[in-house]
Amino acid sequence: MISKVGQIMLYVNNQDEAVRFWTEALGFHVISEENNGQGMRWIEIAPAQDADTSIILHNKEFVAKMSPGLNLGAPSLMFFTVNLDELHKDLISKNIKVGEIVNMPSGRVFNFADDEDNYFAVMEKS
């Protein structure tokens, strides 16, 4: 039986820029970084050091060569926050592409984009 989501693979064109975006703009932490010395490098990031789920930033070009049939599109991720308005204003102040806050049946939500125009969503959850 599966007990939880452990890691989400995010394939990016520029790993260093992706780390900068997630850590500086969104406050994520680098949990670990691995490099096998043969071109395979991955960086694990998470919103907190002890988070149950983390994101692994992989080099899209390298993974495409290693696994030609793999879907390298960005996953559709929904993040949660306790203060949606504050986060929305913070991301706007950092010149991040941010959508309007909308009311959904499940709560208030907005989208944002990383530096590679991958879009993600944030929902307010107490």
ZIRAKA-V973366 format. One record per helix or strand of 3 or more residues. SS is the DSSP state (~ for helix, > for strand). FROM is the first residue (numbers start at 1). TO is the last residue. If there is no record, write none. Layout:
[[SS & FROM & TO] [SS & FROM & TO]]
This chain:
[[> & 7 & 12] [~ & 15 & 25] [> & 29 & 35] [> & 41 & 46] [> & 54 & 59] [~ & 60 & 66] [> & 78 & 81] [~ & 84 & 93] [> & 102 & 104] [> & 107 & 113] [> & 119 & 124]]
